[in-house]
Amino acid sequence: MRTHRHDLVVVGAGSAGYAAARTARDLGCDVALVDQGPLGGLCILRGCMPSKALLASSDALQDAREAGALGVRAEGLSADMPYVAARKRELVRGFAEYRIDGIEEFPLYLGAARFLSPTQLAVGDVTLEAAKFVIATGSVVSDAMVPGLAETGYLDSDAVLELESIPPSVVVLGGGYTACELGQFLARMGAHTTMIVRSNHLLTPTDDDVGTALTEYFREEGIDVATHATLLGAQRRATGKAVRYLQCGIERETVAAEIFNALGRVPNVEGLALDRAGVQRGARGEISVDRQLRTSNPNIYAAGDVTGDYMLVHVAIYQGEIAARNACLDADERADYSLITAHTVFTDPQFAAVGMSEKELKRKGIRYVRGRYDFAEHGKAQCLGKTKGFVKMMADPRDGRIVGAAVLGPQASELIHEVIVAMRFEATVDQFMRIPHLHPTLAEIWTYPAEECAAELGRKIPGDEQMEMATSIER
């Protein structure tokens, strides 16, 4: 068996691993990449990019359907799914080729990796020795845990992204971001869609006002959303694939042509032999790390989905860069997740949030004031015919500093960045109100919840000389 030595070996060449390798190289480390392929990473091959390419088509189709409200009559609408799939493949191919060009600038070892010891890693017939390692092997679709589901057959998110035709009907298991994005895509492209959700609304971790509103929007669009449902099992019927579930004490059954298992992803650690490296795992199978991204072995770091906490590409890149700096420089840089975990869901309407949610603030017993404004009341949204949803902003009652914000509505993924920047510089609602906003724009909607927060705090709003100190603070 051949042996190669490097300062740092990064296991996994996705978003986190590639970021770690680039950062280490820039610091002068001799760094190598290991990946079992296909090269490109989850985001490009089976995640963000293919899904957003598909959603662009279904969103355009829905806009055409709703264009009558703007006086545009569209008739004979149809979706060319083979073309949509081909367009997606071409985009993914281009993204992947660009990423592979970057990956191949490093010493690259293709194959499944397994640790032999804390300082040795086997890849095929090659042994890699290094003083430091970064594990960035990402995540995989979780196994089918519903009784009978594996025998019945189902689609996972990887399979949905590869569809060449749309099934006439589908049952979606789960109400997370993948279930919502791709479930709405399937519905808009022609599948009669039922979503089965355990909680009382879609996007369970979000605030109730967000999740409840999105659930109702889905229902208005013709998607059946069964909430408060406990999955019992799946089996084949003469008419299709059946899913049984318990809802409010009543056993129910839904039959469809396909089942879409969207119950989540799990860290990809199979076969790594982490015990040989002295790397411990958490209760969910994730690699446990501290704020410096160190594992239980101080010479081995982990970054990205494999750490289990924040399965977001921008977080993976951030973690990869920190892990590389700490590994190469023997530094002690700590990850700060207060803003980096801002996130978005590309449903229609879109959802995005930054900072603490109301649910989190209440759970932690943190006092706050809140301002909210509906898109239905906003002039530019009315002109566009995009009036679903709202924005809200939360502030610290002691000094007016913005502590969180959320938007459910048109272009939420773009609108949230203004608040991210404001929070990055610890802006107060008073300071935010004084930022010029062009009119008429969607972005100016943020000024209204900021004004409401300021009014609640008793601060003077521009043009209001008589504002008195408010005495009630919303918890």
LUMPA-383216 format. One record per residue (C-alpha): x, y, z; residue number from 1; residue in three letters. Coordinates in pm, whole numbers. Layout:
N
     xx     yy     zz   k   r
      X      Y      Z NUM ALA
...
This chain:
475
     xx     yy     zz   k   r
      0      0      0   1 MET
    141    338   -104   2 ARG
    174    614    156   3 THR
    147    988     92   4 HIS
    199   1261    350   5 ARG
     33   1603    371   6 HIS
     -2   1877    631   7 ASP
   -380   1858    612   8 LEU
   -620   1610    453   9 VAL
   -978   1720    387  10 VAL
  -1227   1433    356  11 VAL
  -1510   1544    129  12 GLY
  -1493   1793   -158  13 ALA
  -1836   1954   -126  14 GLY
  -1902   2309     -8  15 SER
  -1741   2270    334  16 ALA
  -1447   2059    216  17 GLY
  -1365   2276    -83  18 TYR
  -1379   2590    132  19 ALA
  -1148   2426    386  20 ALA
   -900   2320    120  21 ALA
   -887   2662    -45  22 ARG
   -840   2835    288  23 THR
   -563   2594    393  24 ALA
   -383   2635     61  25 ARG
   -394   3013     93  26 ASP
   -233   2978    434  27 LEU
     55   2780    286  28 GLY
    -50   2433    399  29 CYS
     14   2125    189  30 ASP
   -347   2012    163  31 VAL
   -508   1715    -12  32 ALA
   -874   1637    -89  33 LEU
  -1047   1301    -64  34 VAL
  -1385   1232   -224  35 ASP
  -1563    916   -334  36 GLN
  -1744   1101   -613  37 GLY
  -1924   1209   -811  38 PRO
  -1739   1536   -775  39 LEU
  -1928   1860   -730  40 GLY
  -2090   1835   -388  41 GLY
  -2448   1804   -268  42 LEU
  -2544   2166   -334  43 CYS
  -2455   2148   -701  44 ILE
  -2546   1790   -782  45 LEU
  -2850   1707   -566  46 ARG
  -2946   2015   -370  47 GLY
  -2965   2388   -411  48 CYS
  -2890   2432   -777  49 MET
  -3102   2160   -939  50 PRO
  -3396   2229   -708  51 SER
  -3393   2603   -777  52 LYS
  -3370   2539  -1150  53 ALA
  -3684   2325  -1126  54 LEU
  -3864   2575   -903  55 LEU
  -3800   2853  -1152  56 ALA
  -4008   2661  -1406  57 SER
  -4298   2582  -1172  58 SER
  -4302   2939  -1039  59 ASP
  -4316   3076  -1393  60 ALA
  -4603   2842  -1471  61 LEU
  -4794   2961  -1165  62 GLN
  -4729   3327  -1250  63 ASP
  -4879   3267  -1594  64 ALA
  -5183   3102  -1436  65 ARG
  -5234   3399  -1209  66 GLU
  -5162   3663  -1474  67 ALA
  -5532   3722  -1529  68 GLY
  -5530   3938  -1216  69 ALA
  -5298   4173  -1405  70 LEU
  -5508   4170  -1720  71 GLY
  -5292   3918  -1903  72 VAL
  -5488   3625  -2046  73 ARG
  -5279   3311  -2086  74 ALA
  -5445   3011  -2247  75 GLU
  -5333   2659  -2327  76 GLY
  -5063   2656  -2060  77 LEU
  -4857   2341  -2032  78 SER
  -4530   2231  -1875  79 ALA
  -4269   2060  -2091  80 ASP
  -4113   1844  -1822  81 MET
  -3851   1680  -2047  82 PRO
  -3730   2029  -2140  83 TYR
  -3738   2142  -1775  84 VAL
  -3532   1836  -1677  85 ALA
  -3285   1891  -1961  86 ALA
  -3241   2256  -1869  87 ARG
  -3174   2156  -1510  88 LYS
  -2916   1898  -1616  89 ARG
  -2735   2149  -1835  90 GLU
  -2717   2404  -1554  91 LEU
  -2591   2143  -1309  92 VAL
  -2332   2022  -1559  93 ARG
  -2195   2375  -1594  94 GLY
  -2185   2437  -1220  95 PHE
  -2019   2099  -1158  96 ALA
  -1753   2145  -1427  97 GLU
  -1653   2479  -1278  98 TYR
  -1629   2330   -928  99 ARG
  -1437   2024  -1051 100 ILE
  -1181   2250  -1216 101 ASP
  -1116   2401   -874 102 GLY
  -1109   2066   -695 103 ILE
   -855   1925   -937 104 GLU
   -608   2199   -849 105 GLU
   -541   1999   -529 106 PHE
   -390   1655   -482 107 PRO
   -709   1451   -514 108 LEU
   -768   1097   -396 109 TYR
  -1085    939   -531 110 LEU
  -1254    667   -331 111 GLY
  -1421    585     -2 112 ALA
  -1220    691    301 113 ALA
  -1170    507    629 114 ARG
   -948    596    921 115 PHE
   -677    351   1017 116 LEU
   -558    557   1313 117 SER
   -575    919   1436 118 PRO
   -308   1012   1181 119 THR
   -377    770    894 120 GLN
   -655    747    639 121 LEU
   -699    474    378 122 ALA
   -839    553     33 123 VAL
   -834    245   -186 124 GLY
   -477    118   -194 125 ASP
   -334    450    -73 126 VAL
   -261    548    287 127 THR
   -266    918    365 128 LEU
    -78   1046    666 129 GLU
   -137   1391    811 130 ALA
   -103   1582   1134 131 ALA
   -450   1732   1089 132 LYS
   -774   1630    918 133 PHE
  -1102   1802    833 134 VAL
  -1404   1575    788 135 ILE
  -1661   1728    552 136 ALA
  -1849   1430    411 137 THR
  -2189   1601    412 138 GLY
  -2523   1427    455 139 SER
  -2738   1163    290 140 VAL
  -3112   1106    269 141 VAL
  -3232    935    587 142 SER
  -3353    577    570 143 ASP
  -3722    499    535 144 ALA
  -3837    464    896 145 MET
  -4209    426    818 146 VAL
  -4324     62    839 147 PRO
  -4366    -87    492 148 GLY
  -4232    217    309 149 LEU
  -3920     47    175 150 ALA
  -4125   -247     46 151 GLU
  -4388    -16   -106 152 THR
  -4131    194   -286 153 GLY
  -4085    569   -272 154 TYR
  -3907    871   -415 155 LEU
  -3650   1060   -211 156 ASP
  -3533   1413   -289 157 SER
  -3255   1283   -515 158 ASP
  -3512   1091   -722 159 ALA
  -3754   1385   -744 160 VAL
  -3476   1602   -883 161 LEU
  -3417   1344  -1157 162 GLU
  -3780   1302  -1268 163 LEU
  -3841   1316  -1643 164 GLU
  -4218   1314  -1600 165 SER
  -4455   1418  -1323 166 ILE
  -4663   1147  -1151 167 PRO
  -5038   1210  -1156 168 PRO
  -5050   1210   -775 169 SER
  -4808   1208   -487 170 VAL
  -4811   1182   -109 171 VAL
  -4537   1390     56 172 VAL
  -4414   1268    393 173 LEU
  -4289   1563    596 174 GLY
  -4328   1938    610 175 GLY
  -3969   2066    617 176 GLY
  -3807   2288    359 177 TYR
  -3737   2008    110 178 THR
  -4091   1874    142 179 ALA
  -4237   2220     95 180 CYS
  -4021   2329   -198 181 GLU
  -4043   2009   -400 182 LEU
  -4398   1929   -288 183 GLY
  -4518   2262   -424 184 GLN
  -4315   2204   -741 185 PHE
  -4486   1869   -801 186 LEU
  -4828   2020   -737 187 ALA
  -4773   2311   -974 188 ARG
  -4643   2079  -1243 189 MET
  -4960   1874  -1232 190 GLY
  -4947   1617   -951 191 ALA
  -5239   1600   -712 192 HIS
  -5039   1650   -394 193 THR
  -5107   1556    -33 194 THR
  -4864   1649    244 195 MET
  -4868   1465    576 196 ILE
  -4724   1665    864 197 VAL
  -4682   1568   1228 198 ARG
  -4712   1919   1373 199 SER
  -4986   2179   1339 200 ASN
  -4830   2351   1037 201 HIS
  -4561   2330    772 202 LEU
  -4202   2431    856 203 LEU
  -4244   2316   1216 204 THR
  -3942   2501   1368 205 PRO
  -4066   2839   1241 206 THR
  -4294   3073   1430 207 ASP
  -4657   2967   1427 208 ASP
  -4772   3275   1233 209 ASP
  -4529   3190    952 210 VAL
  -4598   2816    940 211 GLY
  -4976   2855    969 212 THR
  -4988   3118    693 213 ALA
  -4778   2906    456 214 LEU
  -4997   2603    527 215 THR
  -5309   2800    434 216 GLU
  -5146   2933    116 217 TYR
  -5064   2577     13 218 PHE
  -5422   2471     75 219 ARG
  -5555   2765   -125 220 GLU
  -5336   2645   -411 221 GLU
  -5500   2301   -401 222 GLY
  -5242   2112   -198 223 ILE
  -5396   1891     70 224 ASP
  -5204   1940    395 225 VAL
  -5288   1690    670 226 ALA
  -5160   1828   1001 227 THR
  -5141   1667   1348 228 HIS
  -5076   1339   1167 229 ALA
  -4879   1038   1289 230 THR
  -4755    804   1017 231 LEU
  -4857    442   1068 232 LEU
  -4733    264    758 233 GLY
  -4732    225    381 234 ALA
  -4834    -55    148 235 GLN
  -4927   -121   -212 236 ARG
  -5287   -117   -325 237 ARG
  -5439   -205   -660 238 ALA
  -5492    168   -716 239 THR
  -5147    284   -609 240 GLY
  -4928    334   -303 241 LYS
  -5113    386     23 242 ALA
  -5001    578    330 243 VAL
  -5186    523    656 244 ARG
  -5178    782    932 245 TYR
  -5353    874   1254 246 LEU
  -5511   1218   1269 247 GLN
  -5697   1342   1575 248 CYS
  -5753    984   1686 249 GLY
  -5893    873   1349 250 ILE
  -5701    637   1121 251 GLU
  -5693    764    763 252 ARG
  -5542    650    434 253 GLU
  -5424    835    125 254 THR
  -5345    657   -201 255 VAL
  -5131    807   -475 256 ALA
  -4917    704   -769 257 ALA
  -4600    791   -577 258 GLU
  -4478    857   -225 259 ILE
  -4218   1128   -170 260 PHE
  -4020   1057    146 261 ASN
  -3902   1400    261 262 ALA
  -3836   1320    625 263 LEU
  -3487   1462    632 264 GLY
  -3118   1396    592 265 ARG
  -2857   1249    825 266 VAL
  -2479   1300    856 267 PRO
  -2279   1089    611 268 ASN
  -2037    896    832 269 VAL
  -2087    540    709 270 GLU
  -1759    355    663 271 GLY
  -1532    627    803 272 LEU
  -1428    412   1103 273 ALA
  -1432    720   1324 274 LEU
  -1363    515   1636 275 ASP
  -1013    437   1506 276 ARG
   -948    811   1488 277 ALA
  -1088    883   1833 278 GLY
  -1376   1087   1689 279 VAL
  -1701   1070   1883 280 GLN
  -2052   1100   1746 281 ARG
  -2363   1255   1895 282 GLY
  -2706   1105   1957 283 ALA
  -2821   1174   1600 284 ARG
  -2511   1024   1442 285 GLY
  -2349   1361   1384 286 GLU
  -1982   1429   1449 287 ILE
  -1965   1628   1771 288 SER
  -1762   1949   1745 289 VAL
  -1691   2247   1966 290 ASP
  -1711   2612   1858 291 ARG
  -1363   2579   1704 292 GLN
  -1495   2288   1490 293 LEU
  -1269   2043   1674 294 ARG
  -1391   1690   1728 295 THR
  -1311   1481   2035 296 SER
   -970   1433   1872 297 ASN
   -814   1784   1884 298 PRO
   -625   1722   1560 299 ASN
   -935   1632   1362 300 ILE
  -1197   1890   1269 301 TYR
  -1539   1858   1107 302 ALA
  -1746   2104    906 303 ALA
  -2074   2119    717 304 GLY
  -2372   1884    724 305 ASP
  -2173   1607    892 306 VAL
  -2181   1813   1215 307 THR
  -2559   1788   1208 308 GLY
  -2666   2126   1344 309 ASP
  -2703   2368   1053 310 TYR
  -2743   2199    716 311 MET
  -2699   2517    513 312 LEU
  -2442   2573    240 313 VAL
  -2327   2914    362 314 HIS
  -2281   2768    711 315 VAL
  -2081   2478    563 316 ALA
  -1847   2720    385 317 ILE
  -1810   2929    700 318 TYR
  -1731   2624    911 319 GLN
  -1489   2487    655 320 GLY
  -1292   2811    652 321 GLU
  -1274   2828   1031 322 ILE
  -1174   2461   1061 323 ALA
   -893   2514    810 324 ALA
   -758   2823    982 325 ARG
   -762   2653   1321 326 ASN
   -599   2339   1180 327 ALA
   -327   2514    982 328 CYS
   -246   2792   1227 329 LEU
   -308   2606   1553 330 ASP
   -552   2889   1615 331 ALA
   -852   2914   1844 332 ASP
  -1108   3090   1623 333 GLU
  -1465   3031   1739 334 ARG
  -1768   3007   1514 335 ALA
  -2036   3268   1576 336 ASP
  -2377   3143   1461 337 TYR
  -2583   3447   1561 338 SER
  -2616   3570   1201 339 LEU
  -2465   3301    981 340 ILE
  -2765   3075   1040 341 THR
  -2995   3316    858 342 ALA
  -3187   3099    612 343 HIS
  -3450   3095    343 344 THR
  -3704   2852    198 345 VAL
  -3785   2886   -172 346 PHE
  -4155   2819   -153 347 THR
  -4402   3062   -304 348 ASP
  -4435   3282   -110 349 PRO
  -4075   3254      2 350 GLN
  -3970   3251    366 351 PHE
  -3651   3392    516 352 ALA
  -3533   3474    867 353 ALA
  -3233   3606   1056 354 VAL
  -3149   3620   1425 355 GLY
  -3385   3487   1689 356 MET
  -3743   3390   1614 357 SER
  -4030   3475   1845 358 GLU
  -4049   3108   1935 359 LYS
  -3684   3111   2043 360 GLU
  -3715   3442   2229 361 LEU
  -4011   3312   2429 362 LYS
  -3841   2979   2499 363 ARG
  -3538   3160   2639 364 LYS
  -3748   3408   2836 365 GLY
  -3603   3707   2649 366 ILE
  -3815   4022   2645 367 ARG
  -3872   4187   2308 368 TYR
  -4095   4419   2112 369 VAL
  -4231   4327   1771 370 ARG
  -4349   4512   1464 371 GLY
  -4533   4351   1172 372 ARG
  -4662   4464    834 373 TYR
  -4860   4271    574 374 ASP
  -4773   4269    203 375 PHE
  -5147   4308    137 376 ALA
  -5113   4665    271 377 GLU
  -4796   4745     78 378 HIS
  -4825   4952   -237 379 GLY
  -4555   4789   -448 380 LYS
  -4678   4440   -356 381 ALA
  -5028   4540   -463 382 GLN
  -4898   4668   -797 383 CYS
  -4715   4340   -855 384 LEU
  -5012   4130   -748 385 GLY
  -4788   3964   -485 386 LYS
  -4973   4032   -162 387 THR
  -4934   3708     32 388 LYS
  -4740   3716    356 389 GLY
  -4585   3971    590 390 PHE
  -4262   4096    745 391 VAL
  -4187   4124   1113 392 LYS
  -3900   4259   1318 393 MET
  -3811   4202   1682 394 MET
  -3605   4442   1895 395 ALA
  -3446   4454   2239 396 ASP
  -3665   4674   2465 397 PRO
  -3358   4803   2648 398 ARG
  -3183   4972   2357 399 ASP
  -3389   4911   2042 400 GLY
  -3127   4682   1887 401 ARG
  -3273   4448   1623 402 ILE
  -3255   4089   1748 403 VAL
  -3447   3906   1474 404 GLY
  -3659   3940   1165 405 ALA
  -3863   3720    935 406 ALA
  -4035   3761    601 407 VAL
  -4293   3544    432 408 LEU
  -4362   3694     94 409 GLY
  -4234   3785   -253 410 PRO
  -3855   3781   -291 411 GLN
  -3806   3702     79 412 ALA
  -3468   3546      4 413 SER
  -3347   3882   -128 414 GLU
  -3529   4110    117 415 LEU
  -3378   3947    425 416 ILE
  -3026   4063    338 417 HIS
  -3102   4422    433 418 GLU
  -3178   4316    789 419 VAL
  -2876   4081    799 420 ILE
  -2651   4379    722 421 VAL
  -2828   4597    979 422 ALA
  -2788   4332   1247 423 MET
  -2426   4274   1152 424 ARG
  -2360   4634   1257 425 PHE
  -2588   4607   1561 426 GLU
  -2835   4862   1431 427 ALA
  -3128   4980   1638 428 THR
  -3478   5022   1497 429 VAL
  -3427   5400   1513 430 ASP
  -3115   5376   1298 431 GLN
  -3287   5137   1061 432 PHE
  -3576   5378   1005 433 MET
  -3332   5646    895 434 ARG
  -3189   5433    615 435 ILE
  -3324   5577    286 436 PRO
  -3552   5336    101 437 HIS
  -3645   5389   -261 438 LEU
  -4014   5415   -345 439 HIS
  -4197   5217   -462 440 PRO
  -4001   4905   -376 441 THR
  -4066   4585   -188 442 LEU
  -3768   4662     37 443 ALA
  -3930   4967    191 444 GLU
  -4180   4741    365 445 ILE
  -3916   4688    637 446 TRP
  -3955   5048    755 447 THR
  -4303   4978    889 448 TYR
  -4223   4707   1144 449 PRO
  -3919   4912   1247 450 ALA
  -4145   5212   1310 451 GLU
  -4387   4994   1505 452 GLU
  -4105   4864   1724 453 CYS
  -3983   5219   1784 454 ALA
  -4332   5333   1873 455 ALA
  -4364   5045   2117 456 GLU
  -4037   5153   2273 457 LEU
  -4156   5512   2298 458 GLY
  -3885   5644   2072 459 ARG
  -3944   5938   1845 460 LYS
  -4035   5848   1489 461 ILE
  -3929   6103   1222 462 PRO
  -4218   6348   1188 463 GLY
  -4372   6255   1525 464 ASP
  -4258   6508   1785 465 GLU
  -4495   6402   2062 466 GLN
  -4421   6031   2098 467 MET
  -4441   5924   2462 468 GLU
  -4273   5632   2631 469 MET
  -4472   5314   2582 470 ALA
  -4549   5125   2897 471 THR
  -4637   4783   2760 472 SER
  -4376   4548   2623 473 ILE
  -4490   4243   2429 474 GLU
  -4339   3922   2548 475 ARG
